[in-house]
Amino acid sequence: MLASAPFVRAARSSLSGAIRSKLTSFNIHRTLATHAPVPLSNFEEKGNIDFSRLAKNVDIVRDRLNRPLTYSEKVVYGHLDDPMNQDVERGKSYLNLRPDRVACQDATAQMTLLQFMSSGLPRTAVPTTVHCDHLIEAQVGSDSDLARAKDMNAEVYDFLASASSRYGIGFWKPGSGIIHQIVLENYAFPGGLMIGTDSHTPNAGGLGMIAIGVGGADAVDVMANLPWELKCPNVIGVHLTGKLSGWGSPKDVILKVADILTVKGGTGAIIEYFGEGVDTISCTGLGTICNMGAEIGATTSVFPFTSKQADYLRATRRAGIADYVTAHRDLLRADPNAKYDQVIEINLSELKPHINGPFTPDLATPVTRMKTKSKEAGWPQDISVALIGSCTNSSYEDMSRSASLAKQAHEAGLKAKVPFMITPGSEQVRATIERDGQMETLSKIGGTVLANACGPCIGQWDRKDVKKGENNTIVTSYNRNFTGRNDANPATHCFVTSPEIVTAYAFSGRLDFDPTSDALPTPDGKEFKFSSPSGLEGPPKGYDPGVDTYSPPAKDGAQSVNVQIDSESQRLQRLTPFKKWHGENFEELPLLLKVKGKCTTDHISAAGPWLKYRGHLDNISNNMFIGATNAENGKMNELKNRFTGEYSGVPDVARDYKARNINWIVVGDENYGEGSSREHAALEVRHLGGVAVITKSFARIHETNLKKQGVLPLTFANASDYDKVQPDDSISITDLKTNFKPGQPLNVRLHHQDGSTEDITVKHTFNEGQIDWFKHGSALNKMAASST
């Protein structure tokens, strides 16, 4: 499972790649001439899937580069705005792309729609949807939690519904399900390009779609019919051989990849899976693997077209799309002899169940070794809660395999030993597993079914069983397990694994239990051992769509729908444009905060109870950096005010500086801004007066979000210069006025309290267009200026 040297041969053929590619291209164009385009979805009246432009663009770029293309390259380059003249170089050039659609979840959609409204445009230029999944807090159970959320968030839901209706956006109501499951069931298709305002948008890669998580400002660009900019990704290949069996699951594939690449190993790259093992995994299983690819920093993850994807399209009432993509399957796979920057080898037949964590999703342990490792590490052995579902693992297959284990244990007289929570991914999955009996089986052993929403996975969990600061262990089938992520308790040790392993752990209640071999005592004094889980990939009787939760936009939009925002609202706030750059160097600005260690977007802008303020920039800015560790004292949210000498919360100090009309700078560590796509982590910094963030390295989405909002994301040319920065320094950027150009480093001067100074070099990745964003104060300001 070792990575190879750059540009490893991915496939072998007796004919040269160039000849094979030409023959394939000829067959593709012949097929295009005989198969008519099909509708994008069952919900939109306009728009077709038509691969003629995709195929033409692929031919142009392939001829220009004079080499075979990987599948992901075909889809990305096939959506270029100007394929004939676009500079295309992996890892270096910036691509201007034309995505097929945009998807927004309700927490990020608020700011996205507020920004789109500022553009003055009457309707979105591409198909767009809003999905209400983030604002539903898990408390008691599905029905009461959903009713409570509708009441508490009525103002926000009304705003999202009315704005969606006015601007031509499809609206999925609360209770419909998690955005990524809804997209997979209704909108994803092989060969498509989508952006979404959530970091786990890559879930759609399980259906062969290049789906990329972005900030709201990026989404607004596409909605406004502007080309979307993406740095040309490198391509990491994962070669799958063999076939999963026994306890092995699709989740174990990505848990192993995370172990190999770590949380930043995929940064700037697309993870593209290939090999005969790909065809053995279900479509929803492929989605699981792509979903959690966000945890390794990847731009996205994707699988080539398989027959199981066509089966899933037909099962979800999209037979026309299934037939169309099947006819064009040669276009929807890598060219022979396509080359990757790196290749990872995984034999599915040898892959064992893994459990990753705590506190980071790349710390992998085979389940067979957890007994020893957990004791050596001193992790709490008693499991307090077991949770399955979320956008990563809530498919019919996931629930069926978990239910098979629950059935075994129930027949042996066992019930779950700890609270066991189940989150269906969508109304369709919920209705179908209720009809087919899996929900009843899971309920019989003590399971609590939560609403069709994100819930505890994103911190929307009104947890009562432990106090904050109390050491405890939870096991989940989720994708992310950063400190405090699920319950705001920094002492909660969260481990992520497959839903099957979580279900088995629910009966033991112990981390030192090996579900694949250990026995449990039964009420009649016997010993019980689990057999391997089993389950169908899809429902034999077809999916039950359940309650209709979709609301189409008004046909006449702006003429009939009025979007109201109360000026006194504490949940929603119209945006005021940020100020333009003053055109001068930044001189002796105070260092607001030197962050020590991991700083995800959760640390910068916490979720959980703060989600309710996602549409109100000033209110949500009260959570800025409250989870980040201050390098000065090792504490969170305790910072010395440079002017008063007093210690207070980070947002309070920043507000005081802003009131004094003083801008400030932040210094961070490695992979700064990893995790969620939330642009609030950039917006809050800008709103409270931040002008630059200097780090050892950035996560891709957050770096772009900072640029979009007019903040300078800069990196130390020498990572060790981080240690030269003192928490009470003032900082100048001495040549911003004269040297801020693409590829040109900048000089930063550190002013220490003893009167001495040190100059260090910092780098940036701005291109000319992005420099214009900074000069105008934000990308939105630049858009507004260009439209006048």
C-alpha positions, 0 to 999 in steps of 0.5 A: 500500500505504498505510494509510487513515484510521480506519474505512475502507469495506471493501466496497461495496454498492447496498443499505445495510449494515444491510439486507444484514446483516438479510437475511443473518441471516435466511438464516443462521438458516434454514440453521441450522434445516436443518443439524445440528451436527457433531463438533468433531474426529475425536478427541473423543467430546464436543462439536459445532460448532453455530453457533446460539449464534454466530449469535444472539450476532452478531445481539445485538451487531450490533443493539446496535452498530447497524453491520455487523461484520467477520468477526473481530468476528463470531467474537470477539463470537459467543463472548462470555459475556454478549453482551447486557450486555458492553461492546463498544468496540474498543481499550478494553473488556475482553471475557469470552469462551468459547473452543472449545478449548485447545492447548498445546505441551510446553514451555509445557504443563508449567507450564500443567498444573502450574498446572491441577493446583493448581486441584484440578479433576478434568478440563478443561472444554473440549477440550484437547490437548498436543503434543510438539514443542519438546523435540526438538533437531536434531543429526544427523537425524530418527530419531536425534534423535527417539530421543535426545529421547525418552530425554533427556526421558522424565521430562517426556514421562511427566508430560505423558502421565499428566497429560493422561490424568488430566485429559481432555486429548488427547496427541500424542506426540513425532514427531507434528509441530508443534502448529500443523500438527497443529491445522490438520490436525485441530482448526481450523475456520472460526468457531471460537475457540481459545487456545494456549500458543504465540505462533504459535497464529494459524496456525489463522486460515488455516482461518478460526479466531480463534486467539490465543496466550496464557500458561499461566495464561490457558489454565488459566482456560479449562480451568477453565471460567472466561471468558477475558478479552481487550481488545477488539481493533482490526481492521486490514484487509488488502485482497488483489487479484490473484493470486500467480504465478511466485516470489511466495508466501504468505510474501511477503504477510506479509513485506510486511505486516511491512515496512508495520506493523513488529514493533509495528504490529499490537499490540492488533489483529486482522489480517483479510484480505479481497478477491478475492485471498483466494480464490486462495491455498491453505488452508495458504498462508493459515495461513503468512500468519496464523502470522507475523502474530505477528511484528507484535504482532497479537492474531491474524490471520484469513481469512474462509471460502473454498472452498479451506478446505473443500477442505482440510477434506475432504482431512484427513478432515473432510468433515462440517465442510466441508459444515457450514461451507459451508452457513453461509458467509454467517456466516463472512465480513464483513458488507457495508460492515463497517469497519476501523480501518486498511486496507492494500492489496496487489496479489498480481499485483505482489508480488515475493519478499522476504527479511526480516532480519537480527535483526528480522522486519520489515526487508524487502528484495525479493530483486532488491535483496538483492545491493546492500543486503547489500553496503551493509550489510556482511552476511556474503555466504556462506550457512552453512546453509539451512533450510526447514520449521517451523510457518510453511512445512512444508505439502505445497505448500511441500515440493512447490514446493521439491522442484520447484526441487531437481529442476531443479537436480539434473537440471542436475547440481547439489547443495546448496552448503551444509548444507540442512535440511528440517523436515516440519511433521507426521507426516502431511506427512512420510509423504505427501512420502515416499510422493509423492517430494518427500523423495527429491528433496530428499535427492538434492541433499544435504538432511538431513531433521530430526524432525517438530518445531520444531528450529532455529526455536526454538533447538533446534539442536546447531550445530557448524559455527560458533563463538559470536561468529563472523559468519555468515549463515543463510537460513530459511523460519521466522518469527522471527529475533531475535538468537541465536534459532536457535543462541544465537550473537548474530553469526548473521545470520538472514534469513527468506523463502519455502521456495522462495527458501531452496532456491534459495539452498542451491545458490548459497551466497551472499546476493548471488545472485538466484534469479529471474534469476541463473545458476549454473555446472554441472559440464559448464561450462554455465549454469543458471537456475531456472524459477519453482517449481511445486507442488500445494496438496495430494496427489492421492492424499490424505494418508498419516497415517503412524505413529499418534502420538495418545493419548486420555485415560483415560475414568475419568481421576482414578480410574485415573491417578496423576501422579507428580513426583519431589521431587528432580527437576531437570526438574519442580517443584510450584508454591508460591503467590506471596505476596499484596500486602502492601497498602502502597506500594513504597518505595525498591526497587532497580532490578535492571536497566535494559534497553537496546533490544530485549528479547523474551521470548527475552532475558528467558527464553532457549529452546534448552538452557533448554527442559528446565527449563520445568517447574522454575521455580527452575531455569529462573529461572537464565536470567532476563535473561541475553540482555538488554542492561544500559544501564549498561555495554552488556553482557549478563548483567553486573550490579552488585550494589547491596549487595556492589558486585560484578558478576555475572550477573543471576539471581545478583544477583536471588537475592541480593536475594531472600535479603535479602528485598528486592523489585526493579523492572526498566525496559525499552524499546519493545515489551518482551516481544515474541515468544514467548508463554512465561509463564516470562518473567513467572514468573521475574521474580515468582519471583526477587522482581520486583514491577514492570516499567516500560517505554515499551510492552509486547507484548500477551501478555507484559503479560497474563502479568505481570498474571497472575503478580502483577507490575505492568506499567507504562508511562511516561506520557512515553516520554522519562522512560525517560532519567531513570532511572539504572541505580543508582536506587531506585524508589518507587511512592508512591500504589499503596495509594490510587490503584491503580484502572482508568484511574488513573495512578500516581506513581513516584519515582526516588531517585538516588544523589546524594540527589536525587529525581524524580517521574514518571507511569506508566500501566497497563491493569489493570481491576478483576478484574486488580487483584484478581489483583495483590492476591491475588498472582496470578490462580491465587491469586484462582481458588483463593480464589474456589473455597473 
